[in-house]
Amino acid sequence: MSSSRIPNADGAHKQPQSLQPAGNGWLVDLLVIAILTVCTAGLLWVEILPQYVVWIIGVPFVVFYPGYAMIAALLPEKAPKLQSGEVEPSRPPTRLSRVALAIVISPALLGVLAIVLSPWNAIELQPLLMGITAITLAGLVIAAVRRLFLPPHIREGITLAEVKSWMQLSVPMSSRQNISLGLAVLLLIGVSTGAVMIPGDGEAYTEAYLLSETDGEYLTANLPTNVTVGETEEFHVGVENHENEQVTYELVTVFQQLDDEDEISAQEVQDSVSVTLADEEQAFEEQSFIVPDTAGEYRLQVFIFENELPDEPTADDADHVLQLEVTVASDED
């Protein structure tokens, strides 16, 4: 039995699409998105790029790649070519429609990722990069598997003919709907980028904590809570700036004596330091205090002021207050 052939416009015969050999075009878009995703995540991770470069490579990473991977996984079939006057409402979306859907879906995926990370307070650069990369690569793998099990002639993919048509940079004058959709896509990119990459005022904060230093490592353990009269004790204050701008922090360490009702009976400034941090920068500042000659219960406090130090620093005026209960023992103890 001979295989069926269909004559073309020149009278020649060619095989039906379902019998034509499969090419590798159905993998091209998936591989390109995967490579761009991994490379972008790596470049953003090291945080050495100029800001304008971060914007150029970061926008598609945030508002396009995850959504494209999800659309590719959900819709592995390509849109059929329809003759003039044909209508097929259930057909898969066209290439431009996929781009628009990808940009719409990407912010939704990022919202889900933020909800997942929020219980662990992990909405920071590195966890977000890992999450976006994982979502995108997972979608691409699923898309590749689903396309593989489809007949070659209906697999979604990019052909050489499509690439050549894109390089001509021509848009039919009658395609008003495509132009309108393209403008809507550009507008959505701007809105999504502003919402995702420009931090809101509610996200600005400072982290501060008391630490001890052991062999060059800063730990929350081994703080000077039990000390002996007359000695000088040291500790460190860790400060992390997440205020979305440069901040000068004024640190003031005070040592307070407590009475029988845990009320402050006396207070003395022991140490102070000023440190200026850029956004997302951290510092570990050494502080010290002299243990008084009288045994008893004391309290160590560190007042942290942002940008301005008052003439008489108090806990009520401080932007942040760190506290440590200290027990002073005599030499005989």
Rosetta blueprint (number, residue, H / E / L):
1 M L
2 S L
3 S L
4 S L
5 R L
6 I E
7 P E
8 N L
9 A L
10 D L
11 G L
12 A L
13 H E
14 K E
15 Q L
16 P L
17 Q H
18 S H
19 L H
20 Q L
21 P L
22 A L
23 G L
24 N L
25 G H
26 W H
27 L H
28 V H
29 D H
30 L H
31 L H
32 V H
33 I H
34 A H
35 I H
36 L H
37 T H
38 V H
39 C H
40 T H
41 A H
42 G H
43 L H
44 L H
45 W H
46 V H
47 E L
48 I L
49 L L
50 P L
51 Q H
52 Y H
53 V H
54 V H
55 W H
56 I H
57 I H
58 G H
59 V H
60 P H
61 F H
62 V H
63 V H
64 F L
65 Y H
66 P H
67 G H
68 Y H
69 A H
70 M H
71 I H
72 A H
73 A H
74 L H
75 L L
76 P L
77 E E
78 K L
79 A L
80 P L
81 K L
82 L L
83 Q L
84 S L
85 G L
86 E L
87 V L
88 E L
89 P L
90 S L
91 R L
92 P L
93 P L
94 T L
95 R H
96 L H
97 S H
98 R H
99 V H
100 A H
101 L H
102 A H
103 I H
104 V H
105 I H
106 S H
107 P H
108 A H
109 L H
110 L H
111 G H
112 V H
113 L H
114 A H
115 I H
116 V H
117 L H
118 S H
119 P H
120 W H
121 N L
122 A L
123 I L
124 E L
125 L H
126 Q H
127 P H
128 L H
129 L H
130 M H
131 G H
132 I H
133 T H
134 A H
135 I H
136 T H
137 L H
138 A H
139 G H
140 L H
141 V H
142 I H
143 A H
144 A H
145 V H
146 R H
147 R H
148 L H
149 F L
150 L L
151 P L
152 P H
153 H H
154 I H
155 R E
156 E L
157 G L
158 I L
159 T L
160 L H
161 A H
162 E H
163 V H
164 K H
165 S H
166 W H
167 M H
168 Q L
169 L L
170 S L
171 V L
172 P L
173 M L
174 S L
175 S L
176 R H
177 Q H
178 N H
179 I H
180 S H
181 L H
182 G H
183 L H
184 A H
185 V H
186 L H
187 L H
188 L H
189 I H
190 G H
191 V H
192 S H
193 T H
194 G H
195 A H
196 V H
197 M H
198 I L
199 P L
200 G L
201 D H
202 G H
203 E H
204 A L
205 Y E
206 T E
207 E E
208 A E
209 Y E
210 L E
211 L E
212 S E
213 E E
214 T E
215 D L
216 G L
217 E E
218 Y E
219 L E
220 T L
221 A L
222 N L
223 L L
224 P L
225 T L
226 N E
227 V E
228 T E
229 V L
230 G L
231 E L
232 T E
233 E E
234 E E
235 F E
236 H E
237 V E
238 G E
239 V E
240 E E
241 N E
242 H E
243 E L
244 N L
245 E L
246 Q L
247 V E
248 T E
249 Y E
250 E E
251 L E
252 V E
253 T E
254 V E
255 F E
256 Q E
257 Q E
258 L E
259 D L
260 D L
261 E L
262 D L
263 E L
264 I E
265 S E
266 A E
267 Q E
268 E E
269 V E
270 Q E
271 D E
272 S E
273 V E
274 S E
275 V E
276 T E
277 L E
278 A L
279 D L
280 E L
281 E L
282 Q E
283 A E
284 F E
285 E E
286 E E
287 Q E
288 S E
289 F E
290 I E
291 V L
292 P L
293 D L
294 T L
295 A L
296 G E
297 E E
298 Y E
299 R E
300 L E
301 Q E
302 V E
303 F E
304 I E
305 F E
306 E E
307 N L
308 E L
309 L L
310 P L
311 D L
312 E L
313 P L
314 T L
315 A L
316 D L
317 D L
318 A L
319 D L
320 H E
321 V E
322 L E
323 Q E
324 L E
325 E E
326 V E
327 T E
328 V E
329 A E
330 S L
331 D L
332 E L
333 D L
